[in-house]
Amino acid sequence: MTPRELASQICATLHHHGHRAYFVGGCVRDVELGREPADYDVCTDARPERVQELFPRSLAVGAKFGVILVVEDVTQVEVATFRSDIGYSDGRHPDQVVYSDSPEEDVRRRDFTINGLLMDPASGEILDFVGGRADLRAGIVRAIGNPRMRFAEDKLRMMRAVRFAARFGFRIEPETLNAAKTLAPQITQVSPERIRDELTKLLTEGAARRGFELLDETGLLAAVLPDIARMKGVEQPPQFHPEGDVWIHTRMMLEKLLPNCSPTLAWGVLLHDVGKPPTFTPAAGPGTRIRFDGHVEIGARMAEHICRSLRFPNDEIEQIEKLVANHLRFKDVQQMRIATLKRFVRLPRFEEHLELHRLDCLASHGSLEAYTFVQQFLVETPPEKVYPPKLVTGDDLKGMGLAPGPRFKEILLAVEEAQLEGRLHDRESALQFARSISRP
C-alpha cells in the first residue's frame, strides 16, 4: 500500500464514522505543484483516542499534541486532530493544545501559506483559508499570520522558509524575510540535531547554492555556521582560482551537487576549504602569492569540531573529516608511488573523495587531468591488485620471535608496500623479505 492509498483509506474510514478528514500540509502543496509527495499527513476533527479506536494498529507518537501514527505493513501516515496552540515557551513545542472542530482554526497555527492547504481525497476539493494557492502560483513563501509570531513559536521555521524558497525557486515574502532577519540570532535556541537535519536537507535537495545564499541574506548563516560565513571576501590566488574568493568557490561547488547526493559528500563540499580563512596569508610582494599554509590540517580539525557540535554520528564525522583532510592529495596522484596511490584509492567511500575533487576542479581552474588519471587507474587496475590478501600477518612475525611494537608495525607496512609495488607475489617470498628486514 502506498502512503497516498493509506492516507485515502484513513480519510474514508473517518468520513464513514461521521468525522471530517483531509490531506494537509506538504503533500497538498506538492500535488498542487505537480510533484510526487514523499509522504502524506491527515488532519481530522476526531480526537486522538477516537483515531486509535478506529485504527488499532496505530501509535501515539505525539498524543500530547494530538498526533497518532497509523501503520499498515511498512507504510505509515500521521493523523493529527484539529487544534490551536497556546504558548511556545521552549521555542519549539506548544505549552498547551486545545482541540478544535474547525479545520480553518487548525490551519492558522501552521507555518507557511503554501503548507496550509487541505484536500478532500475523495473529491479532490482544495480548502484554502490562508491564500496558499495564490502564493504557490506567485512563487512566494509567506508565513501564516504574523511572521514574527510564527518564527517565535518555532525558530527552525526560519530555516524552513529558506529551504522551501530554495527548493521551489520561490522568493520569501518581504515581511516574512524581515522577520527572519530580525530573529536570526535566536536560531541557536534550536537543538543542534534539528539544525543539522535542516542544513542537510538544504544541501541535498538540489538547490544548495541558492539555499546558502538565502541563509546568508537572512543572517542565519552567521548564526549557525559562522566559519562558513567567514569565507566571504577571503581572496584566493587567481592562477588557481580565477572564479574569486573562497565563498564564491564554495557556492559554485554547492551549485553542482546533485539532488539526493550523499549527505557526507555534501558536507565535505561545504567544509573542504573551511580552514582557509584562518590561514590566509596575503602576497608579500612581486613573485609571491596568496597562501593558505596548513589549511587542510586546520580545516579537518575545524570540520570535526563543527560536526561534533551539530551532533553528527561518529561514522559521518569520520567520513566528512577525511574528505576535508584528503581533498588536496589529488594534485599529486600522477607522481605517487603505485603503493601510495593504491592506499589512497582504498579510502572508505572513495567515490565521494573523487566526486569532491571533480567539483573542486570545475569550480576553479577547470582541469580534470588528475580526476581522469584516477578514473583510468581504477578501470585498468583489478580490485585484487588494489586490495590484495595479506601475505604476512602479525602472527607470522610473532612466530619469528618478534614482539609487537613500533618495529613490528614497520615490518608489516614494508611487506605491504613491496606487495603493492609488485615486488612480492607469494607468501614464501614475503616471509623471506620480512625475515631479512627484521634482522638487526
C-alpha positions as a Markdown table, in Angstrom:
| # | Residue | x | y | z |
|---|---|---|---|---|
| 1 | Met | 0.0 | 0.0 | 0.0 |
| 2 | Thr | 1.3 | 3.4 | -1.0 |
| 3 | Pro | 1.3 | 6.4 | 1.5 |
| 4 | Arg | -1.4 | 8.0 | -0.6 |
| 5 | Glu | -3.6 | 4.9 | -0.6 |
| 6 | Leu | -3.2 | 4.5 | 3.2 |
| 7 | Ala | -4.0 | 8.2 | 3.8 |
| 8 | Ser | -7.1 | 8.0 | 1.5 |
| 9 | Gln | -8.2 | 4.9 | 3.3 |
| 10 | Ile | -7.8 | 6.7 | 6.7 |
| 11 | Cys | -9.9 | 9.6 | 5.5 |
| 12 | Ala | -12.6 | 7.3 | 4.1 |
| 13 | Thr | -12.8 | 5.4 | 7.4 |
| 14 | Leu | -13.1 | 8.7 | 9.4 |
| 15 | His | -15.7 | 10.0 | 7.0 |
| 16 | His | -17.7 | 6.8 | 7.3 |
| 17 | His | -17.8 | 7.3 | 11.1 |
| 18 | Gly | -19.0 | 10.8 | 10.9 |
| 19 | His | -15.7 | 12.7 | 11.1 |
| 20 | Arg | -14.1 | 15.3 | 8.8 |
| 21 | Ala | -10.7 | 14.4 | 7.5 |
| 22 | Tyr | -8.4 | 15.9 | 4.9 |
| 23 | Phe | -4.9 | 15.6 | 3.5 |
| 24 | Val | -2.9 | 18.5 | 4.9 |
| 25 | Gly | 0.4 | 20.3 | 4.5 |
| 26 | Gly | 3.3 | 19.5 | 2.3 |
| 27 | Cys | 1.5 | 16.7 | 0.4 |
| 28 | Val | -1.2 | 19.0 | -0.8 |
| 29 | Arg | 1.4 | 21.6 | -1.7 |
| 30 | Asp | 3.3 | 19.1 | -3.8 |
| 31 | Val | 0.2 | 17.8 | -5.5 |
| 32 | Glu | -0.6 | 21.4 | -6.5 |
| 33 | Leu | 2.9 | 21.8 | -7.8 |
| 34 | Gly | 2.7 | 18.6 | -9.8 |
| 35 | Arg | 5.3 | 16.9 | -7.6 |
| 36 | Glu | 5.1 | 13.4 | -6.1 |
| 37 | Pro | 4.8 | 13.8 | -2.3 |
| 38 | Ala | 7.3 | 11.9 | -0.2 |
| 39 | Asp | 4.6 | 11.3 | 2.5 |
| 40 | Tyr | 1.1 | 12.1 | 3.4 |
| 41 | Asp | -0.4 | 13.7 | 6.5 |
| 42 | Val | -4.0 | 13.7 | 7.6 |
| 43 | Cys | -5.9 | 16.1 | 9.9 |
| 44 | Thr | -9.3 | 15.4 | 11.4 |
| 45 | Asp | -11.8 | 16.5 | 13.9 |
| 46 | Ala | -11.6 | 13.1 | 15.5 |
| 47 | Arg | -9.9 | 13.1 | 18.9 |
| 48 | Pro | -6.7 | 11.0 | 19.3 |
| 49 | Glu | -8.4 | 8.3 | 21.3 |
| 50 | Arg | -11.1 | 8.0 | 18.6 |
| 51 | Val | -8.4 | 7.7 | 15.9 |
| 52 | Gln | -6.8 | 4.9 | 17.9 |
| 53 | Glu | -10.1 | 3.2 | 18.4 |
| 54 | Leu | -10.8 | 3.2 | 14.7 |
| 55 | Phe | -7.2 | 2.2 | 13.8 |
| 56 | Pro | -6.0 | -0.4 | 16.3 |
| 57 | Arg | -2.6 | -0.6 | 14.5 |
| 58 | Ser | -1.6 | 2.9 | 15.5 |
| 59 | Leu | 1.0 | 4.5 | 17.8 |
| 60 | Ala | 0.5 | 7.5 | 20.0 |
| 61 | Val | 3.8 | 9.2 | 18.8 |
| 62 | Gly | 2.6 | 12.7 | 19.7 |
| 63 | Ala | -0.6 | 12.1 | 21.6 |
| 64 | Lys | 0.1 | 15.2 | 23.8 |
| 65 | Phe | -0.2 | 17.2 | 20.6 |
| 66 | Gly | -3.0 | 15.2 | 19.1 |
| 67 | Val | -0.8 | 13.2 | 16.7 |
| 68 | Ile | -1.4 | 9.5 | 16.0 |
| 69 | Leu | 0.7 | 7.4 | 13.7 |
| 70 | Val | -1.4 | 4.9 | 11.7 |
| 71 | Val | 0.7 | 1.9 | 10.4 |
| 72 | Glu | -0.1 | -0.6 | 7.7 |
| 73 | Asp | 2.7 | -3.0 | 6.9 |
| 74 | Val | 5.7 | -0.7 | 6.2 |
| 75 | Thr | 3.6 | 2.3 | 5.3 |
| 76 | Gln | 2.7 | 5.0 | 7.9 |
| 77 | Val | 0.7 | 8.2 | 8.0 |
| 78 | Glu | 0.4 | 10.8 | 10.7 |
| 79 | Val | -3.1 | 11.7 | 11.7 |
| 80 | Ala | -3.4 | 15.0 | 13.7 |
| 81 | Thr | -6.5 | 16.3 | 15.4 |
| 82 | Phe | -7.6 | 19.9 | 14.5 |
| 83 | Arg | -6.2 | 22.1 | 17.2 |
| 84 | Ser | -5.0 | 25.5 | 18.2 |
| 85 | Asp | -1.7 | 26.0 | 20.1 |
| 86 | Ile | -1.2 | 28.1 | 23.2 |
| 87 | Gly | 2.3 | 29.4 | 24.1 |
| 88 | Tyr | 5.7 | 28.2 | 22.9 |
| 89 | Ser | 8.0 | 28.8 | 25.9 |
| 90 | Asp | 10.6 | 26.4 | 24.6 |
| 91 | Gly | 10.6 | 27.9 | 21.1 |
| 92 | Arg | 9.5 | 24.6 | 19.6 |
| 93 | His | 6.5 | 22.9 | 21.2 |
| 94 | Pro | 3.2 | 24.4 | 22.3 |
| 95 | Asp | 2.8 | 24.7 | 26.0 |
| 96 | Gln | -0.9 | 23.7 | 25.6 |
| 97 | Val | -3.1 | 22.5 | 22.8 |
| 98 | Val | -6.8 | 23.0 | 22.5 |
| 99 | Tyr | -8.6 | 20.6 | 20.2 |
| 100 | Ser | -11.0 | 22.1 | 17.7 |
| 101 | Asp | -13.7 | 21.1 | 15.3 |
| 102 | Ser | -12.6 | 23.7 | 12.8 |
| 103 | Pro | -10.1 | 22.9 | 10.0 |
| 104 | Glu | -9.7 | 26.7 | 9.5 |
| 105 | Glu | -8.5 | 27.1 | 13.1 |
| 106 | Asp | -6.1 | 24.3 | 12.7 |
| 107 | Val | -4.5 | 25.7 | 9.5 |
| 108 | Arg | -3.9 | 29.1 | 11.1 |
| 109 | Arg | -1.4 | 27.6 | 13.6 |
| 110 | Arg | 0.7 | 26.2 | 10.8 |
| 111 | Asp | 3.9 | 27.8 | 9.4 |
| 112 | Phe | 3.5 | 29.0 | 5.8 |
| 113 | Thr | 0.6 | 29.6 | 3.5 |
| 114 | Ile | 1.8 | 27.1 | 0.9 |
| 115 | Asn | 1.8 | 24.4 | 3.7 |
| 116 | Gly | -1.7 | 25.4 | 4.9 |
| 117 | Leu | -3.8 | 23.8 | 2.2 |
| 118 | Leu | -6.3 | 20.9 | 2.8 |
| 119 | Met | -7.5 | 18.4 | 0.3 |
| 120 | Asp | -10.5 | 16.1 | 0.3 |
| 121 | Pro | -9.0 | 13.0 | -1.3 |
| 122 | Ala | -12.4 | 11.7 | -2.4 |
| 123 | Ser | -13.4 | 14.8 | -4.4 |
| 124 | Gly | -10.1 | 16.4 | -4.9 |
| 125 | Glu | -11.5 | 19.7 | -3.4 |
| 126 | Ile | -8.9 | 22.1 | -2.0 |
| 127 | Leu | -9.7 | 24.1 | 1.1 |
| 128 | Asp | -7.6 | 27.3 | 1.2 |
| 129 | Phe | -8.2 | 29.5 | 4.2 |
| 130 | Val | -4.8 | 31.4 | 4.1 |
| 131 | Gly | -4.2 | 32.2 | 0.4 |
| 132 | Gly | -1.8 | 29.3 | -0.1 |
| 133 | Arg | -2.8 | 28.6 | -3.7 |
| 134 | Ala | -2.2 | 32.2 | -4.8 |
| 135 | Asp | 1.2 | 32.1 | -3.2 |
| 136 | Leu | 2.0 | 28.9 | -4.9 |
| 137 | Arg | 1.1 | 30.4 | -8.3 |
| 138 | Ala | 3.1 | 33.6 | -7.4 |
| 139 | Gly | 6.1 | 31.6 | -6.1 |
| 140 | Ile | 6.1 | 33.1 | -2.6 |
| 141 | Val | 6.9 | 31.7 | 0.8 |
| 142 | Arg | 4.8 | 33.6 | 3.3 |
| 143 | Ala | 4.2 | 33.0 | 7.0 |
| 144 | Ile | 0.6 | 32.4 | 8.0 |
| 145 | Gly | -0.5 | 35.5 | 10.1 |
| 146 | Asn | 2.2 | 37.4 | 11.9 |
| 147 | Pro | 5.6 | 36.1 | 10.8 |
| 148 | Arg | 7.4 | 37.2 | 13.9 |
| 149 | Met | 4.9 | 35.2 | 16.0 |
| 150 | Arg | 5.2 | 32.1 | 13.7 |
| 151 | Phe | 9.0 | 32.2 | 14.0 |
| 152 | Ala | 8.9 | 32.9 | 17.7 |
| 153 | Glu | 6.8 | 29.7 | 18.2 |
| 154 | Asp | 9.4 | 27.6 | 16.4 |
| 155 | Lys | 12.7 | 29.2 | 15.5 |
| 156 | Leu | 13.5 | 26.4 | 13.0 |
| 157 | Arg | 10.7 | 27.8 | 10.8 |
| 158 | Met | 13.2 | 30.5 | 9.7 |
| 159 | Met | 15.4 | 27.8 | 8.2 |
| 160 | Arg | 12.5 | 26.0 | 6.7 |
| 161 | Ala | 11.4 | 29.3 | 4.9 |
| 162 | Val | 14.9 | 29.3 | 3.3 |
| 163 | Arg | 14.7 | 25.7 | 2.3 |
| 164 | Phe | 11.3 | 25.9 | 0.7 |
| 165 | Ala | 12.3 | 29.1 | -1.2 |
| 166 | Ala | 15.4 | 27.4 | -2.4 |
| 167 | Arg | 13.8 | 24.0 | -3.3 |
| 168 | Phe | 10.9 | 25.5 | -5.2 |
| 169 | Gly | 12.8 | 28.6 | -6.7 |
| 170 | Phe | 10.4 | 30.8 | -4.7 |
| 171 | Arg | 11.1 | 34.2 | -3.1 |
| 172 | Ile | 10.4 | 34.9 | 0.6 |
| 173 | Glu | 7.7 | 37.5 | 1.1 |
| 174 | Pro | 9.3 | 40.8 | 2.4 |
| 175 | Glu | 7.6 | 40.8 | 5.8 |
| 176 | Thr | 8.5 | 37.2 | 6.4 |
| 177 | Leu | 12.0 | 37.8 | 5.2 |
| 178 | Asn | 12.4 | 40.8 | 7.5 |
| 179 | Ala | 11.1 | 38.8 | 10.5 |
| 180 | Ala | 13.7 | 36.1 | 9.8 |
| 181 | Lys | 16.5 | 38.8 | 9.6 |
| 182 | Thr | 15.3 | 40.2 | 12.9 |
| 183 | Leu | 15.1 | 36.9 | 14.8 |
| 184 | Ala | 18.0 | 35.1 | 13.1 |
| 185 | Pro | 20.3 | 35.3 | 16.1 |
| 186 | Gln | 17.7 | 33.3 | 18.1 |
| 187 | Ile | 18.1 | 30.3 | 15.8 |
| 188 | Thr | 20.7 | 28.9 | 18.3 |
| 189 | Gln | 17.9 | 28.2 | 20.7 |
| 190 | Val | 17.0 | 25.2 | 18.4 |
| 191 | Ser | 18.7 | 21.9 | 19.2 |
| 192 | Pro | 21.9 | 21.1 | 17.2 |
| 193 | Glu | 20.3 | 18.0 | 15.8 |
| 194 | Arg | 17.3 | 19.8 | 14.3 |
| 195 | Ile | 19.6 | 22.5 | 12.8 |
| 196 | Arg | 21.9 | 19.7 | 11.4 |
| 197 | Asp | 19.0 | 17.9 | 9.8 |
| 198 | Glu | 17.6 | 21.1 | 8.2 |
| 199 | Leu | 21.0 | 22.0 | 6.8 |
| 200 | Thr | 21.5 | 18.5 | 5.4 |
| 201 | Lys | 18.1 | 18.8 | 3.6 |
| 202 | Leu | 19.2 | 22.1 | 2.3 |
| 203 | Leu | 22.4 | 20.6 | 1.0 |
| 204 | Thr | 20.9 | 17.6 | -0.6 |
| 205 | Glu | 17.6 | 18.7 | -2.2 |
| 206 | Gly | 19.2 | 20.1 | -5.3 |
| 207 | Ala | 19.3 | 23.8 | -4.6 |
| 208 | Ala | 22.2 | 24.1 | -2.1 |
| 209 | Arg | 23.7 | 27.2 | -3.6 |
| 210 | Arg | 20.5 | 29.2 | -3.5 |
| 211 | Gly | 19.8 | 27.9 | 0.0 |
| 212 | Phe | 23.1 | 29.0 | 1.4 |
| 213 | Glu | 22.8 | 32.4 | -0.3 |
| 214 | Leu | 19.4 | 32.9 | 1.4 |
| 215 | Leu | 20.9 | 31.7 | 4.7 |
| 216 | Asp | 23.5 | 34.4 | 4.3 |
| 217 | Glu | 20.9 | 37.1 | 3.3 |
| 218 | Thr | 18.8 | 36.4 | 6.4 |
| 219 | Gly | 21.7 | 36.3 | 8.8 |
| 220 | Leu | 21.1 | 32.7 | 9.6 |
| 221 | Leu | 24.4 | 31.5 | 8.1 |
| 222 | Ala | 26.5 | 33.6 | 10.6 |
| 223 | Ala | 24.4 | 32.2 | 13.4 |
| 224 | Val | 24.5 | 28.5 | 12.6 |
| 225 | Leu | 27.8 | 28.2 | 10.6 |
| 226 | Pro | 30.0 | 31.2 | 11.4 |
| 227 | Asp | 33.1 | 29.5 | 10.0 |
| 228 | Ile | 31.3 | 29.3 | 6.6 |
| 229 | Ala | 30.2 | 33.0 | 6.8 |
| 230 | Arg | 33.9 | 33.9 | 7.3 |
| 231 | Met | 34.7 | 32.6 | 3.8 |
| 232 | Lys | 33.2 | 35.8 | 2.3 |
| 233 | Gly | 35.9 | 38.2 | 0.9 |
| 234 | Val | 38.8 | 35.7 | 1.5 |
| 235 | Glu | 40.8 | 36.2 | -1.7 |
| 236 | Gln | 42.5 | 33.3 | -3.5 |
| 237 | Pro | 45.4 | 33.1 | -5.9 |
| 238 | Pro | 43.9 | 33.9 | -9.3 |
| 239 | Gln | 46.2 | 31.4 | -11.1 |
| 240 | Phe | 44.4 | 28.6 | -9.3 |
| 241 | His | 41.1 | 30.2 | -8.5 |
| 242 | Pro | 40.1 | 32.6 | -11.3 |
| 243 | Glu | 36.5 | 32.4 | -10.0 |
| 244 | Gly | 37.1 | 34.5 | -7.0 |
| 245 | Asp | 37.1 | 34.3 | -3.2 |
| 246 | Val | 36.5 | 31.2 | -1.0 |
| 247 | Trp | 32.8 | 31.9 | -0.6 |
| 248 | Ile | 32.3 | 32.2 | -4.4 |
| 249 | His | 34.2 | 29.0 | -4.9 |
| 250 | Thr | 32.2 | 27.1 | -2.3 |
| 251 | Arg | 28.9 | 28.3 | -3.7 |
| 252 | Met | 29.9 | 27.2 | -7.2 |
| 253 | Met | 30.6 | 23.7 | -5.8 |
| 254 | Leu | 27.3 | 23.6 | -3.9 |
| 255 | Glu | 25.5 | 24.5 | -7.1 |
| 256 | Lys | 26.9 | 21.4 | -8.8 |
| 257 | Leu | 25.7 | 19.0 | -6.1 |
| 258 | Leu | 23.1 | 16.6 | -7.5 |
| 259 | Pro | 19.7 | 16.2 | -5.8 |
| 260 | Asn | 19.7 | 13.4 | -3.3 |
| 261 | Cys | 23.5 | 13.2 | -3.1 |
| 262 | Ser | 25.2 | 11.7 | -0.2 |
| 263 | Pro | 25.0 | 13.9 | 2.9 |
| 264 | Thr | 28.6 | 13.3 | 3.8 |
| 265 | Leu | 29.7 | 14.3 | 0.3 |
| 266 | Ala | 27.6 | 17.5 | 0.6 |
| 267 | Trp | 29.0 | 18.4 | 4.0 |
| 268 | Gly | 32.5 | 17.6 | 2.7 |
| 269 | Val | 32.0 | 20.1 | -0.2 |
| 270 | Leu | 30.7 | 22.7 | 2.2 |
| 271 | Leu | 33.6 | 22.3 | 4.6 |
| 272 | His | 36.5 | 21.4 | 2.4 |
| 273 | Asp | 38.0 | 24.9 | 2.5 |
| 274 | Val | 36.8 | 25.9 | 6.0 |
| 275 | Gly | 40.5 | 26.1 | 7.0 |
| 276 | Lys | 41.3 | 28.9 | 4.5 |
| 277 | Pro | 40.0 | 32.0 | 6.3 |
| 278 | Pro | 42.2 | 31.4 | 9.5 |
| 279 | Thr | 45.3 | 30.5 | 7.4 |
| 280 | Phe | 45.0 | 33.3 | 4.8 |
| 281 | Thr | 48.4 | 35.0 | 4.1 |
| 282 | Pro | 48.5 | 37.8 | 1.5 |
| 283 | Ala | 51.1 | 38.0 | -1.2 |
| 284 | Ala | 54.2 | 39.6 | 0.2 |
| 285 | Gly | 55.5 | 41.2 | -2.9 |
| 286 | Pro | 56.5 | 40.5 | -6.5 |
| 287 | Gly | 56.9 | 36.8 | -7.3 |
| 288 | Thr | 54.8 | 35.7 | -4.3 |
| 289 | Arg | 51.2 | 34.7 | -4.0 |
| 290 | Ile | 48.4 | 34.4 | -1.5 |
| 291 | Arg | 48.9 | 31.3 | 0.6 |
| 292 | Phe | 46.9 | 29.1 | 2.9 |
| 293 | Asp | 49.6 | 27.1 | 4.6 |
| 294 | Gly | 48.2 | 24.3 | 6.7 |
| 295 | His | 44.6 | 24.9 | 5.7 |
| 296 | Val | 43.9 | 21.2 | 5.1 |
| 297 | Glu | 45.1 | 20.1 | 8.5 |
| 298 | Ile | 43.4 | 23.0 | 10.3 |
| 299 | Gly | 40.3 | 22.6 | 8.1 |
| 300 | Ala | 40.0 | 18.9 | 9.0 |
| 301 | Arg | 40.1 | 19.8 | 12.7 |
| 302 | Met | 37.5 | 22.5 | 12.3 |
| 303 | Ala | 35.3 | 20.2 | 10.3 |
| 304 | Glu | 35.4 | 17.6 | 13.1 |
| 305 | His | 34.5 | 20.3 | 15.6 |
| 306 | Ile | 31.6 | 21.6 | 13.6 |
| 307 | Cys | 30.2 | 18.2 | 13.0 |
| 308 | Arg | 30.5 | 17.2 | 16.7 |
| 309 | Ser | 28.8 | 20.5 | 17.7 |
| 310 | Leu | 25.9 | 19.5 | 15.4 |
| 311 | Arg | 25.8 | 16.0 | 16.9 |
| 312 | Phe | 26.6 | 14.0 | 13.8 |
| 313 | Pro | 27.0 | 10.3 | 14.2 |
| 314 | Asn | 30.7 | 9.3 | 14.6 |
| 315 | Asp | 30.9 | 7.4 | 11.3 |
| 316 | Glu | 29.7 | 10.5 | 9.4 |
| 317 | Ile | 32.1 | 12.8 | 11.3 |
| 318 | Glu | 35.0 | 10.5 | 10.3 |
| 319 | Gln | 34.0 | 10.5 | 6.7 |
| 320 | Ile | 33.5 | 14.3 | 6.5 |
| 321 | Glu | 36.8 | 14.9 | 8.2 |
| 322 | Lys | 38.6 | 12.5 | 5.8 |
| 323 | Leu | 37.0 | 14.3 | 2.8 |
| 324 | Val | 38.4 | 17.6 | 4.0 |
| 325 | Ala | 41.8 | 16.1 | 5.0 |
| 326 | Asn | 42.4 | 14.4 | 1.7 |
| 327 | His | 41.0 | 16.8 | -0.9 |
| 328 | Leu | 44.3 | 18.3 | -1.9 |
| 329 | Arg | 46.0 | 14.9 | -2.4 |
| 330 | Phe | 44.7 | 14.6 | -5.9 |
| 331 | Lys | 47.2 | 17.1 | -7.2 |
| 332 | Asp | 49.9 | 14.6 | -6.5 |
| 333 | Val | 48.3 | 11.4 | -7.9 |
| 334 | Gln | 50.4 | 11.3 | -11.1 |
| 335 | Gln | 53.6 | 11.4 | -9.1 |
| 336 | Met | 52.6 | 9.0 | -6.4 |
| 337 | Arg | 54.3 | 5.7 | -6.0 |
| 338 | Ile | 52.0 | 2.9 | -7.0 |
| 339 | Ala | 51.6 | 1.7 | -3.4 |
| 340 | Thr | 50.7 | 5.2 | -2.2 |
| 341 | Leu | 48.1 | 5.5 | -5.0 |
| 342 | Lys | 46.6 | 2.1 | -4.1 |
| 343 | Arg | 46.3 | 3.1 | -0.5 |
| 344 | Phe | 44.8 | 6.4 | -1.5 |
| 345 | Val | 42.0 | 4.8 | -3.6 |
| 346 | Arg | 41.3 | 2.4 | -0.8 |
| 347 | Leu | 40.0 | 5.2 | 1.4 |
| 348 | Pro | 36.4 | 4.3 | 2.6 |
| 349 | Arg | 33.8 | 5.6 | 0.2 |
| 350 | Phe | 36.5 | 6.8 | -2.2 |
| 351 | Glu | 33.8 | 7.7 | -4.8 |
| 352 | Glu | 33.0 | 10.7 | -2.5 |
| 353 | His | 36.6 | 11.8 | -2.5 |
| 354 | Leu | 36.7 | 11.6 | -6.3 |
| 355 | Glu | 33.4 | 13.5 | -6.7 |
| 356 | Leu | 34.5 | 16.2 | -4.3 |
| 357 | His | 37.7 | 16.6 | -6.3 |
| 358 | Arg | 35.8 | 16.8 | -9.6 |
| 359 | Leu | 33.5 | 19.5 | -8.2 |
| 360 | Asp | 36.5 | 21.4 | -6.8 |
| 361 | Cys | 38.2 | 21.5 | -10.2 |
| 362 | Leu | 35.0 | 22.5 | -12.1 |
| 363 | Ala | 34.5 | 25.4 | -9.6 |
| 364 | Ser | 38.1 | 26.7 | -10.1 |
| 365 | His | 40.7 | 26.0 | -12.8 |
| 366 | Gly | 38.5 | 23.6 | -14.7 |
| 367 | Ser | 41.2 | 20.9 | -15.3 |
| 368 | Leu | 40.1 | 17.3 | -14.7 |
| 369 | Glu | 43.5 | 15.8 | -15.5 |
| 370 | Ala | 44.0 | 14.2 | -12.1 |
| 371 | Tyr | 40.4 | 13.1 | -11.9 |
| 372 | Thr | 40.7 | 11.4 | -15.3 |
| 373 | Phe | 44.0 | 9.8 | -14.3 |
| 374 | Val | 42.5 | 8.2 | -11.1 |
| 375 | Gln | 39.4 | 7.1 | -13.0 |
| 376 | Gln | 41.6 | 5.4 | -15.6 |
| 377 | Phe | 43.7 | 3.8 | -12.9 |
| 378 | Leu | 40.6 | 2.3 | -11.2 |
| 379 | Val | 39.3 | 1.0 | -14.5 |
| 380 | Glu | 42.6 | -0.6 | -15.5 |
| 381 | Thr | 43.6 | -2.0 | -12.1 |
| 382 | Pro | 41.8 | -5.2 | -11.0 |
| 383 | Pro | 40.4 | -5.0 | -7.5 |
| 384 | Glu | 42.6 | -7.8 | -6.3 |
| 385 | Lys | 45.6 | -5.6 | -7.1 |
| 386 | Val | 44.3 | -2.8 | -5.1 |
| 387 | Tyr | 43.0 | -5.0 | -2.2 |
| 388 | Pro | 45.5 | -8.0 | -2.3 |
| 389 | Pro | 45.3 | -10.6 | 0.5 |
| 390 | Lys | 47.9 | -10.1 | 3.2 |
| 391 | Leu | 51.0 | -12.2 | 2.6 |
| 392 | Val | 52.4 | -11.8 | 6.1 |
| 393 | Thr | 50.5 | -11.3 | 9.3 |
| 394 | Gly | 51.3 | -10.3 | 12.9 |
| 395 | Asp | 51.1 | -14.0 | 13.9 |
| 396 | Asp | 53.8 | -14.7 | 11.3 |
| 397 | Leu | 56.1 | -12.1 | 12.9 |
| 398 | Lys | 55.4 | -13.5 | 16.4 |
| 399 | Gly | 56.4 | -16.9 | 15.0 |
| 400 | Met | 59.8 | -15.4 | 14.1 |
| 401 | Gly | 60.3 | -14.3 | 17.7 |
| 402 | Leu | 59.4 | -10.7 | 17.2 |
| 403 | Ala | 57.5 | -8.8 | 19.9 |
| 404 | Pro | 54.7 | -6.4 | 18.9 |
| 405 | Gly | 55.9 | -2.8 | 18.9 |
| 406 | Pro | 56.9 | 0.0 | 16.5 |
| 407 | Arg | 59.4 | -2.2 | 14.6 |
| 408 | Phe | 56.7 | -4.9 | 14.3 |
| 409 | Lys | 54.4 | -2.4 | 12.6 |
| 410 | Glu | 57.2 | -1.1 | 10.3 |
| 411 | Ile | 57.9 | -4.6 | 9.0 |
| 412 | Leu | 54.2 | -5.3 | 8.2 |
| 413 | Leu | 54.0 | -1.9 | 6.4 |
| 414 | Ala | 57.2 | -2.6 | 4.4 |
| 415 | Val | 55.9 | -6.0 | 3.3 |
| 416 | Glu | 52.6 | -4.5 | 2.2 |
| 417 | Glu | 54.5 | -1.7 | 0.4 |
| 418 | Ala | 56.5 | -4.2 | -1.6 |
| 419 | Gln | 53.4 | -6.3 | -2.3 |
| 420 | Leu | 51.5 | -3.2 | -3.6 |
| 421 | Glu | 54.5 | -2.2 | -5.7 |
| 422 | Gly | 54.5 | -5.6 | -7.3 |
| 423 | Arg | 57.8 | -6.7 | -5.9 |
| 424 | Leu | 56.3 | -9.5 | -3.8 |
| 425 | His | 53.8 | -12.0 | -5.2 |
| 426 | Asp | 53.7 | -15.0 | -2.9 |
| 427 | Arg | 53.7 | -15.8 | 0.8 |
| 428 | Glu | 57.1 | -17.6 | 0.8 |
| 429 | Ser | 59.0 | -14.6 | -0.7 |
| 430 | Ala | 57.1 | -12.3 | 1.5 |
| 431 | Leu | 58.2 | -14.2 | 4.6 |
| 432 | Gln | 61.8 | -14.2 | 3.4 |
| 433 | Phe | 61.6 | -10.5 | 2.9 |
| 434 | Ala | 60.2 | -10.0 | 6.4 |
| 435 | Arg | 63.0 | -12.1 | 7.9 |
| 436 | Ser | 65.6 | -10.1 | 6.0 |
| 437 | Ile | 64.5 | -6.7 | 7.2 |
| 438 | Ser | 63.8 | -7.9 | 10.8 |
| 439 | Arg | 67.4 | -8.7 | 11.5 |
| 440 | Pro | 69.3 | -6.0 | 13.4 |
